[in-house]
Amino acid sequence: MPRAYLTVTIDTECDKGPGWRVEKPAAFAGVTDGVARRLEPLFQSFGARGTYLVSGEVLEDPASVEVLLAAKADLGAHLHGETVAPDAYLPDITSQFQRDLPEPVERAKLTSLTAGFSAAFGRPPLAFRAGRFGVGRHTLRILSELGYAVESSVTPHMDWASSGAPGLAFPDAPTQPYHPAWEEPGRVGECPLWEVPITIRRRWANALPVLGRHLEPRWLRPTHMSGRALVGLAEDELRDAAKRPGPRLPPVLTCMFHNVEIVPGKSPYATSEGAARRILGNLAELLAFAQREEIRVVGLSDLPEVLAP
């Protein structure tokens, strides 16, 4: 049995630019180049399986669907509400938080996204992440009724008030998978879905009364950290997970980024080919660490079986 598991989750969207502004007309180099020519060869070189969480507008692009069908990958759903019916449109910036939608509208959009995914890929999705991590009090019940098994929007230690979502905060959320409370995804409860939080850990400076509130915790995200720092974060999480009381479930590391972050000029991050290659190099160091340490790289949709008692 592997020592632990790593899931590499990629929010898969249309091309963006500075300030996350959407390219118009919609373009998909982040899939046709980013997934097909950059990510998939890297994953296959390590025998790893990535997870592409696919946004509504990508489902409507035949070339992108073809690339994703050919990938040796897990596929899940990703909701930016602006791009999904009812009332779908291509915004300048995807700024919506689905937790702010009335329940009937959120339900309609999730139902539409799920149907579009099933039509594109020939099977329903099992894994989900909310755009902008905007999971709300109605989300888990809707996802459960639609047949999902895994939700992955919780960002431990993060507070999104400064991004326009007061109250969207996960200060005490676990960093390992758990069954969440139905209306409070950041708390342990009775919902049968697995909540798989992104691996985020506090820095020592986060405890400082003033500075700490303005310093982002450490994310398992190759755009934000060097390969060496990603490995250090993973080691810290695995060490602490082994000490936690309760059922002895295998530790899970959850990495995230966007497909457009590893293609030059398609996000605010990689403005050059060199910058894009640095991000891919950071991911490669994390995958090499997993290979050395016998940490199996699996899809989000695989985790219910992995975590079953």
C-alpha positions as CSV (number, residue, x, y, z in Angstrom):
1,M,0.0,0.0,0.0
2,P,1.4,3.5,-0.8
3,R,2.7,5.6,2.1
4,A,0.3,8.4,1.1
5,Y,-1.6,9.8,-1.9
6,L,-1.1,13.0,-4.0
7,T,-3.9,14.5,-6.1
8,V,-2.9,17.2,-8.6
9,T,-6.0,19.2,-9.4
10,I,-6.2,21.6,-12.3
11,D,-9.0,24.1,-12.7
12,T,-9.5,23.9,-16.4
13,E,-10.8,27.1,-18.0
14,C,-10.7,29.3,-21.1
15,D,-7.7,31.5,-21.7
16,K,-7.2,34.6,-19.5
17,G,-4.7,37.4,-19.3
18,P,-3.6,40.2,-16.9
19,G,-6.0,40.6,-14.0
20,W,-7.6,37.3,-15.0
21,R,-9.5,39.1,-17.8
22,V,-11.1,36.6,-20.2
23,E,-9.8,36.5,-23.8
24,K,-12.6,37.3,-26.3
25,P,-13.6,35.6,-28.4
26,A,-13.0,32.6,-26.1
27,A,-9.8,30.8,-26.7
28,F,-8.4,27.5,-25.4
29,A,-4.6,27.4,-25.7
30,G,-4.6,26.5,-22.0
31,V,-6.1,23.1,-23.1
32,T,-4.8,22.5,-26.6
33,D,-1.3,23.5,-25.6
34,G,-1.3,23.5,-21.8
35,V,-3.0,20.1,-21.3
36,A,-2.0,18.3,-24.5
37,R,1.6,19.5,-24.9
38,R,2.8,20.4,-21.4
39,L,0.9,18.7,-18.6
40,E,0.0,15.3,-20.0
41,P,3.6,14.5,-21.2
42,L,4.8,15.5,-17.7
43,F,2.3,13.4,-15.9
44,Q,2.9,10.4,-18.1
45,S,6.7,10.7,-17.6
46,F,6.0,10.1,-13.8
47,G,3.2,7.5,-14.3
48,A,0.9,10.1,-12.6
49,R,-2.7,10.8,-13.1
50,G,-3.8,14.5,-13.0
51,T,-7.4,15.7,-12.3
52,Y,-8.8,18.3,-14.7
53,L,-11.8,20.1,-13.2
54,V,-13.6,21.4,-16.3
55,S,-15.5,24.7,-16.5
56,G,-18.6,25.1,-18.5
57,E,-17.2,27.1,-21.5
58,V,-14.5,24.4,-22.0
59,L,-17.2,21.7,-22.3
60,E,-18.6,23.6,-25.3
61,D,-15.3,23.7,-27.2
62,P,-15.0,20.5,-29.3
63,A,-11.2,20.7,-29.6
64,S,-10.8,21.0,-25.8
65,V,-13.2,18.1,-25.2
66,E,-11.1,16.0,-27.7
67,V,-7.9,16.7,-25.8
68,L,-9.4,15.9,-22.4
69,L,-11.0,12.7,-23.7
70,A,-7.5,11.6,-24.9
71,A,-5.8,12.5,-21.6
72,K,-4.9,9.6,-19.2
73,A,-6.5,11.7,-16.5
74,D,-9.4,12.0,-14.1
75,L,-12.0,14.6,-15.1
76,G,-14.4,16.5,-12.8
77,A,-16.6,19.6,-12.9
78,H,-15.8,23.2,-12.1
79,L,-18.5,25.9,-11.9
80,H,-18.0,29.5,-12.8
81,G,-21.6,30.5,-12.8
82,E,-21.4,33.1,-15.5
83,T,-20.5,30.5,-18.1
84,V,-23.3,28.0,-17.4
85,A,-27.0,28.1,-18.2
86,P,-29.4,29.5,-17.2
87,D,-28.3,33.0,-18.4
88,A,-24.9,31.9,-19.5
89,Y,-22.5,34.5,-21.0
90,L,-18.8,35.0,-21.3
91,P,-17.8,37.7,-18.8
92,D,-14.8,40.1,-18.8
93,I,-13.8,38.5,-15.4
94,T,-15.3,35.5,-13.7
95,S,-16.1,37.3,-10.4
96,Q,-19.2,35.4,-9.2
97,F,-19.2,33.3,-6.1
98,Q,-21.8,30.5,-6.4
99,R,-22.6,30.6,-2.7
100,D,-24.2,34.0,-3.4
101,L,-26.7,32.6,-5.8
102,P,-30.2,31.8,-4.8
103,E,-30.6,28.1,-4.2
104,P,-32.8,27.5,-7.2
105,V,-30.3,29.3,-9.5
106,E,-27.3,27.4,-8.0
107,R,-29.2,24.1,-8.4
108,A,-30.1,25.0,-12.1
109,K,-26.5,25.9,-12.9
110,L,-25.0,22.8,-11.3
111,T,-27.6,20.6,-13.0
112,S,-26.7,22.2,-16.3
113,L,-23.0,21.8,-15.8
114,T,-23.4,18.2,-14.8
115,A,-25.5,17.5,-17.9
116,G,-23.0,19.2,-20.1
117,F,-20.1,17.2,-18.7
118,S,-22.0,14.0,-19.1
119,A,-22.8,14.8,-22.8
120,A,-19.2,15.8,-23.5
121,F,-17.5,12.8,-21.8
122,G,-20.1,10.1,-21.8
123,R,-20.3,9.7,-18.0
124,P,-21.3,11.9,-15.1
125,P,-18.7,13.7,-13.0
126,L,-17.9,12.5,-9.5
127,A,-15.6,15.3,-8.4
128,F,-16.3,19.1,-8.1
129,R,-14.7,22.4,-7.3
130,A,-16.5,25.7,-7.1
131,G,-15.0,28.6,-9.0
132,R,-13.2,31.0,-6.7
133,F,-13.6,28.4,-4.0
134,G,-17.1,29.7,-3.5
135,V,-18.8,26.7,-2.0
136,G,-21.9,27.6,-0.1
137,R,-24.5,26.3,2.4
138,H,-26.7,24.7,-0.3
139,T,-23.8,23.3,-2.5
140,L,-23.2,19.9,-0.8
141,R,-26.8,18.9,-0.8
142,I,-27.2,19.7,-4.5
143,L,-24.0,17.9,-5.4
144,S,-25.1,14.8,-3.4
145,E,-28.4,14.7,-5.2
146,L,-26.6,15.0,-8.5
147,G,-24.5,12.0,-7.7
148,Y,-21.1,13.6,-6.9
149,A,-18.8,11.8,-4.4
150,V,-16.0,14.4,-3.9
151,E,-16.0,18.2,-3.3
152,S,-12.7,20.1,-3.2
153,S,-13.4,23.8,-2.6
154,V,-12.3,24.2,1.0
155,T,-9.1,26.3,1.4
156,P,-8.0,25.9,5.1
157,H,-6.8,29.1,6.9
158,M,-8.1,31.3,4.1
159,D,-10.5,34.2,4.4
160,W,-11.9,35.5,1.1
161,A,-13.5,38.7,2.4
162,S,-10.9,40.9,0.7
163,S,-11.8,39.2,-2.6
164,G,-15.4,40.2,-2.3
165,A,-16.8,37.3,-0.3
166,P,-17.3,38.3,3.3
167,G,-18.0,35.2,5.4
168,L,-16.3,32.8,3.0
169,A,-13.6,31.7,5.3
170,F,-12.2,28.4,6.5
171,P,-10.0,29.2,9.6
172,D,-10.4,25.9,11.3
173,A,-11.0,23.5,8.4
174,P,-9.1,20.2,8.5
175,T,-6.3,19.8,6.0
176,Q,-7.0,16.1,5.4
177,P,-10.1,14.7,3.7
178,Y,-13.3,14.4,5.9
179,H,-17.1,14.2,5.7
180,P,-18.3,17.8,6.0
181,A,-21.4,19.3,7.6
182,W,-24.2,19.8,5.1
183,E,-24.4,23.6,5.4
184,E,-20.8,24.3,6.6
185,P,-18.3,22.7,4.2
186,G,-15.4,23.8,6.4
187,R,-16.5,21.7,9.4
188,V,-16.7,18.0,10.0
189,G,-20.3,16.6,9.8
190,E,-22.6,14.0,8.4
191,C,-22.6,14.6,4.6
192,P,-21.6,11.4,2.8
193,L,-19.5,13.3,0.2
194,W,-15.8,13.5,0.8
195,E,-14.4,17.0,1.3
196,V,-10.9,17.1,0.0
197,P,-9.4,20.4,1.0
198,I,-6.5,21.9,-0.8
199,T,-3.3,21.5,1.1
200,I,-2.7,24.9,2.7
201,R,-0.7,25.4,5.9
202,R,-0.1,28.4,8.1
203,R,3.3,30.1,8.3
204,W,4.7,30.9,11.7
205,A,4.2,34.6,10.8
206,N,0.5,34.1,10.3
207,A,0.2,34.0,14.1
208,L,1.4,37.7,14.4
209,P,-1.5,40.0,15.3
210,V,-1.2,42.5,12.4
211,L,1.2,41.2,9.8
212,G,-0.2,37.7,10.0
213,R,-3.5,38.7,8.6
214,H,-1.9,40.0,5.4
215,L,0.5,37.1,4.8
216,E,-0.9,34.3,2.7
217,P,-0.4,30.8,4.1
218,R,1.6,28.2,2.2
219,W,-0.3,26.5,-0.7
220,L,0.7,23.3,-2.5
221,R,0.5,25.3,-5.7
222,P,3.5,25.3,-8.1
223,T,2.7,28.8,-9.3
224,H,3.2,30.2,-5.8
225,M,6.1,28.1,-4.5
226,S,9.4,26.7,-5.7
227,G,9.8,22.9,-6.1
228,R,11.8,22.8,-2.9
229,A,9.2,24.7,-1.0
230,L,6.4,22.4,-2.3
231,V,8.3,19.4,-1.1
232,G,8.9,21.0,2.3
233,L,5.2,21.8,2.6
234,A,4.3,18.2,1.6
235,E,6.7,16.8,4.2
236,D,5.3,19.0,6.9
237,E,1.7,17.9,6.1
238,L,2.6,14.2,6.0
239,R,4.4,14.4,9.3
240,D,1.5,16.1,11.1
241,A,-1.1,13.9,9.4
242,A,0.6,10.9,10.9
243,K,0.3,12.3,14.4
244,R,-3.5,13.1,14.2
245,P,-5.9,11.1,16.4
246,G,-8.8,9.3,14.9
247,P,-9.1,6.7,12.1
248,R,-5.8,5.8,10.4
249,L,-6.7,6.9,6.9
250,P,-3.8,7.3,4.4
251,P,-2.6,10.9,4.2
252,V,-3.7,12.9,1.1
253,L,-1.8,15.9,-0.4
254,T,-3.9,18.1,-2.7
255,C,-2.1,20.4,-5.1
256,M,-4.0,22.9,-7.3
257,F,-3.4,25.4,-10.0
258,H,-5.1,26.5,-13.3
259,N,-4.3,25.0,-16.7
260,V,-3.7,28.5,-18.1
261,E,-1.0,29.2,-15.5
262,I,1.5,27.1,-17.4
263,V,1.0,28.7,-20.8
264,P,2.7,32.1,-21.5
265,G,0.4,35.1,-21.5
266,K,-2.8,33.1,-20.6
267,S,-3.0,34.1,-17.0
268,P,-1.5,36.8,-14.7
269,Y,1.4,34.5,-13.7
270,A,3.4,33.2,-16.6
271,T,4.2,36.2,-18.9
272,S,7.0,34.4,-20.7
273,E,7.9,30.9,-21.8
274,G,10.6,30.8,-19.1
275,A,8.1,31.6,-16.4
276,A,5.8,28.9,-17.6
277,R,8.6,26.4,-17.6
278,R,9.5,27.4,-14.1
279,I,6.0,26.5,-12.9
280,L,6.1,23.2,-14.7
281,G,9.6,22.6,-13.2
282,N,8.2,23.2,-9.7
283,L,5.4,20.6,-10.4
284,A,8.0,18.2,-11.7
285,E,9.9,18.4,-8.4
286,L,6.8,17.6,-6.5
287,L,6.0,14.6,-8.7
288,A,9.6,13.4,-8.4
289,F,9.3,13.6,-4.6
290,A,6.1,11.6,-4.8
291,Q,7.8,9.0,-6.9
292,R,10.8,8.7,-4.5
293,E,8.6,8.5,-1.4
294,E,6.2,5.9,-2.9
295,I,3.3,8.5,-2.8
296,R,0.8,7.5,-5.4
297,V,-0.6,10.2,-7.6
298,V,-4.3,9.6,-8.1
299,G,-7.4,11.4,-9.3
300,L,-9.9,13.2,-7.0
301,S,-12.5,10.7,-8.2
302,D,-10.3,7.8,-7.0
303,L,-10.2,9.0,-3.4
304,P,-13.5,7.5,-2.1
305,E,-12.2,4.1,-2.9
306,V,-8.8,4.9,-1.4
307,L,-10.3,6.2,1.8
308,A,-12.9,3.5,2.3
309,P,-12.4,1.7,5.6
